[in-house]
Amino acid sequence: MDWSAAGAPLIAARAVHFAATAMTVGSIIFGVFIAKPVLRHHIAAAISFRRRTRPTIWASLVLAAISGAFWLLLEAASMSGMPLEKAVTADVLSTVVGETQFGEVTTIRAGFVICLAACLVYDRAVTTQWLGLAAAVGFACSLAWTGHAGSTIGVEGYLHLAADALHVVAAAAWIGGLASLIAFLTTTQIHDDTSLARDAVGGFSTLGVVSVGVVLLTGVVNAAILVGSLHALVATEYGRVLTLKIGSFAAMLAYAAINRLRLTPQLAFIGQEQSSVALRRLIRNSAIETALGLGILVMVGVLGTLHPAIHLVEPESSW
């Protein structure tokens, strides 16, 4: 793994960008599909939830824009073969932006950021809310063209891009949505209304099941294309990092199962100590899930800088 002065900043920029993107997109998805329906007739709670989540969404979007710009500068230095301070010139940047796939995709993604920011400012209208959701999904999906999927050719390339785009959106909905879920559950504590928490957790559980299913299916497709064999999974650095990612994903699933099967039913005991304890444990477990998810995004940042395992060894066994 390249942990040199050139490699570590790129990994950090990618990891921060993925995390900020997930937080932005997941929070918006949660707001549209979970919070809005649940809080439709609870004005006070809705205002409180908005005040808690809106600064986080803005901060995440700004961080995504800044980290994306820094990522572009690092890629410009890498492509030009020059040190970063010498690569930051109009000629080099214009070439990278206008004549490379990464630069073109970055420009498109910058457009999504601008559109999303405008929709956040004028989000009282239903039209702008849905337009903001579309911009957020587009912002996440377009990440597929910045990684290994963007360089896969032929029919397999289209499959890889589709799988990677869905993988990113599903992961963002889950990981980013968890942060909003924590804010929602904290809001229900303040308003002393566990029924709202129960409805939100139920809705998010459904969203989580869909997200997990998509992540699993697309993850298998991506692994088949980039790893290709069980031997490559254990014999290469790419495979070992991917294995660690899969282990963290399994840990997230375990906490999600506890939340869904054990703690959520306890929220039905409205006004009882059992429901309050369950609510506190849900907040704690969701925070742990979020931390695991952010750790996974760091691993994704690393994986994008490594050569795919399938190109490094001859497979000894097929999937």
C-alpha positions in Angstrom: 0.0 0.0 0.0 1.3 3.4 -0.9 1.5 5.3 2.4 4.1 7.7 1.1 3.7 11.5 1.1 1.8 11.1 -2.2 -0.4 8.1 -1.2 -1.6 9.0 2.2 -3.2 12.4 1.3 -5.0 10.8 -1.6 -6.4 8.1 0.6 -7.4 10.7 3.2 -9.1 12.9 0.6 -11.0 10.0 -0.8 -12.1 8.7 2.6 -13.3 12.2 3.7 -15.1 12.8 0.4 -16.9 9.4 0.6 -17.9 10.0 4.2 -19.1 13.6 3.5 -21.1 12.4 0.5 -22.7 9.5 2.4 -23.7 11.9 5.3 -25.2 14.4 2.8 -27.0 11.9 0.6 -28.2 9.6 3.5 -29.5 12.5 5.5 -31.5 13.8 2.5 -32.9 10.3 1.8 -33.9 9.9 5.5 -35.5 13.3 5.5 -37.7 12.6 2.4 -38.7 9.0 3.0 -38.6 8.7 6.8 -38.8 12.0 8.7 -41.2 13.8 6.5 -44.0 11.2 6.6 -43.6 10.5 10.3 -43.5 14.2 11.4 -46.2 15.3 9.0 -48.6 16.1 11.9 -46.0 16.9 14.6 -44.9 20.4 13.8 -42.9 21.1 17.0 -40.9 17.8 16.6 -40.4 18.5 12.9 -38.9 22.0 13.6 -36.7 20.5 16.2 -35.5 17.7 13.9 -34.8 20.2 11.1 -32.7 22.4 13.4 -30.7 19.4 14.4 -30.0 18.0 11.0 -29.8 21.0 8.7 -26.4 22.2 10.0 -25.0 18.6 9.6 -26.2 18.4 6.0 -24.7 21.8 5.1 -21.4 21.0 6.8 -21.3 17.6 5.0 -22.0 19.2 1.6 -19.3 21.8 2.1 -16.8 19.2 3.3 -17.7 17.1 0.2 -17.0 20.0 -2.1 -13.7 20.9 -0.4 -12.5 17.3 -0.2 -13.5 16.8 -3.8 -11.5 19.8 -4.9 -8.5 18.6 -3.0 -8.9 15.1 -4.6 -8.9 16.8 -8.0 -5.6 18.6 -7.2 -4.0 15.4 -6.0 -5.1 13.6 -9.2 -3.7 16.4 -11.3 -0.4 16.0 -9.5 -0.4 12.3 -10.1 -1.4 12.5 -13.7 1.2 15.2 -14.5 3.9 13.5 -12.6 4.7 16.8 -10.9 4.7 17.7 -7.2 1.4 19.1 -5.9 2.7 22.7 -5.7 3.9 22.7 -9.3 0.8 20.9 -10.6 -1.6 23.5 -9.4 -1.5 25.6 -12.6 -4.1 26.7 -15.0 -2.6 24.6 -17.8 -2.4 21.4 -15.8 -5.8 21.8 -14.2 -7.6 22.7 -17.4 -6.1 19.6 -19.1 -7.2 17.3 -16.3 -10.7 18.9 -16.1 -11.3 19.0 -19.8 -9.4 16.0 -21.2 -9.7 13.2 -18.6 -12.7 11.2 -17.4 -11.9 12.0 -13.8 -11.9 15.7 -14.5 -15.2 15.6 -16.5 -16.9 13.5 -13.8 -15.7 16.0 -11.1 -17.2 18.9 -13.1 -20.5 17.1 -13.3 -20.4 16.3 -9.6 -19.7 20.0 -8.9 -22.9 20.8 -10.8 -24.8 18.4 -8.5 -23.3 20.1 -5.5 -24.5 23.5 -6.8 -28.0 22.2 -7.6 -28.3 20.5 -4.2 -27.2 23.6 -2.4 -29.8 25.6 -4.2 -32.5 23.1 -3.4 -31.5 23.1 0.3 -31.9 26.9 0.4 -35.4 26.7 -1.2 -36.6 23.4 0.2 -40.0 24.5 1.4 -41.5 23.6 -2.0 -42.2 20.0 -2.8 -40.7 20.3 -6.2 -37.3 21.5 -4.9 -37.3 18.7 -2.3 -37.6 16.0 -4.9 -35.1 17.9 -7.2 -32.7 18.0 -4.2 -33.2 14.2 -3.7 -32.5 13.6 -7.4 -29.3 15.8 -7.2 -28.2 13.9 -4.1 -28.7 10.5 -5.7 -26.8 11.7 -8.8 -24.0 13.1 -6.7 -23.6 9.6 -5.1 -24.1 7.6 -8.3 -21.5 9.6 -10.2 -18.8 8.4 -7.7 -18.8 5.1 -9.7 -17.1 6.8 -12.6 -14.1 7.9 -10.4 -13.0 4.4 -9.3 -12.2 1.0 -10.8 -15.7 0.7 -12.4 -15.0 3.7 -14.5 -12.0 2.0 -16.2 -13.7 -1.4 -16.8 -14.4 -1.8 -20.5 -17.0 -3.6 -22.6 -20.3 -5.0 -21.4 -18.7 -5.9 -18.1 -17.9 -2.3 -17.7 -21.6 -1.3 -17.9 -22.5 -4.0 -15.4 -19.7 -2.8 -13.1 -20.7 0.8 -13.3 -24.4 0.0 -12.6 -23.5 -2.2 -9.7 -21.0 0.4 -8.3 -23.5 3.2 -8.6 -26.3 1.3 -6.8 -23.7 0.2 -4.2 -22.7 3.7 -3.4 -26.3 5.0 -3.1 -27.4 2.1 -0.9 -24.4 2.5 1.3 -25.0 6.2 1.6 -28.7 5.7 2.5 -27.7 3.3 5.3 -24.6 5.0 6.7 -25.7 8.6 6.2 -29.3 7.8 7.3 -28.0 6.4 10.6 -26.8 9.9 11.6 -30.2 11.4 10.9 -31.8 8.5 12.8 -29.7 9.4 15.8 -30.8 13.0 15.5 -34.5 11.9 15.2 -34.3 9.6 18.2 -32.7 12.3 20.3 -35.5 14.7 19.2 -38.2 12.2 20.3 -36.4 12.0 23.7 -36.8 15.7 24.1 -40.5 15.6 23.1 -41.1 12.4 25.2 -42.8 10.6 22.3 -41.6 7.1 21.8 -44.4 6.5 19.2 -42.5 8.8 16.8 -39.3 6.9 17.5 -41.1 3.6 16.8 -42.5 4.8 13.5 -39.1 6.2 12.4 -37.2 3.1 13.4 -39.7 0.9 11.6 -39.4 3.0 8.4 -35.6 3.1 8.6 -35.5 -0.7 9.2 -37.4 -1.2 5.9 -35.0 1.2 4.2 -32.1 -0.6 5.8 -33.2 -4.0 4.6 -33.5 -2.7 1.0 -30.1 -1.0 1.3 -28.4 -4.1 2.8 -29.9 -6.3 0.0 -28.6 -3.9 -2.7 -25.2 -3.6 -1.0 -24.9 -7.4 -0.8 -25.9 -8.0 -4.4 -23.8 -5.3 -5.9 -20.9 -6.1 -3.6 -20.9 -9.7 -5.0 -20.9 -8.3 -8.5 -18.0 -5.9 -7.8 -16.0 -8.6 -6.0 -16.4 -11.0 -8.9 -15.1 -8.4 -11.3 -12.3 -7.0 -9.1 -11.2 -10.1 -7.1 -12.4 -13.0 -9.1 -11.4 -15.8 -6.7 -11.1 -16.8 -3.1 -7.4 -17.2 -3.6 -7.1 -13.6 -4.6 -9.1 -12.5 -1.6 -6.5 -13.8 0.8 -3.3 -13.6 -1.3 -3.4 -9.9 -2.2 -3.5 -6.6 -0.3 -6.6 -5.6 -2.1 -8.3 -8.8 -1.0 -7.2 -8.5 2.6 -8.5 -4.9 2.8 -11.8 -6.0 1.2 -12.0 -8.9 3.8 -11.7 -6.4 6.6 -14.4 -4.3 4.9 -16.7 -7.3 4.8 -16.0 -8.1 8.4 -17.0 -4.5 9.4 -20.1 -4.8 7.3 -21.0 -8.0 9.1 -20.6 -6.2 12.4 -23.0 -3.5 11.2 -25.5 -6.1 10.2 -25.3 -7.6 13.7 -26.1 -4.3 15.4 -28.9 -3.6 12.8 -30.4 -7.0 13.6 -30.4 -6.2 17.4 -32.0 -2.9 16.7 -34.7 -4.3 14.5 -35.5 -7.6 16.3 -34.9 -6.8 19.9 -35.0 -3.1 20.7 -37.6 -1.8 18.2 -40.5 -4.0 19.6 -39.7 -2.6 23.1 -40.7 0.9 21.9 -44.3 -0.3 21.9 -44.4 0.1 25.7 -45.3 3.7 25.6 -44.6 5.7 28.7 -42.8 2.7 30.4 -39.2 2.6 31.5 -38.6 -0.3 29.2 -39.3 1.9 26.1 -36.9 4.6 27.4 -34.1 2.1 28.0 -34.7 0.7 24.5 -34.6 4.2 23.0 -31.2 4.9 24.7 -29.8 1.6 23.5 -31.0 2.3 19.9 -29.2 5.6 19.9 -26.0 3.9 21.3 -26.2 1.1 18.8 -26.9 3.5 15.9 -23.8 5.5 16.9 -21.7 2.3 16.8 -23.2 1.4 13.4 -22.3 4.8 12.1 -18.7 4.5 13.4 -18.4 1.1 11.7 -19.8 2.6 8.5 -17.4 5.5 8.5 -14.5 3.0 9.0 -15.7 1.1 6.0 -15.6 4.3 3.9 -11.9 4.7 5.0 -11.3 1.2 3.6 -13.0 2.2 0.4 -10.7 5.1 0.2 -7.8 2.7 0.5 -9.2 0.2 -2.0 -9.4 2.8 -4.8 -5.7 3.3 -4.6 -4.8 -0.4 -4.9 -4.6 -2.5 -8.0 -7.6 -4.9 -8.2 -6.8 -8.3 -6.9 -7.8 -10.1 -10.1 -4.9 -8.4 -12.0 -2.3 -9.5 -9.5 -2.7 -13.3 -9.1 -3.9 -16.2 -11.1 -7.2 -17.4 -9.6 -6.9 -20.9 -8.0 -10.6 -21.3 -7.4 -13.7 -19.6 -8.8 -16.5 -17.9 -6.9 
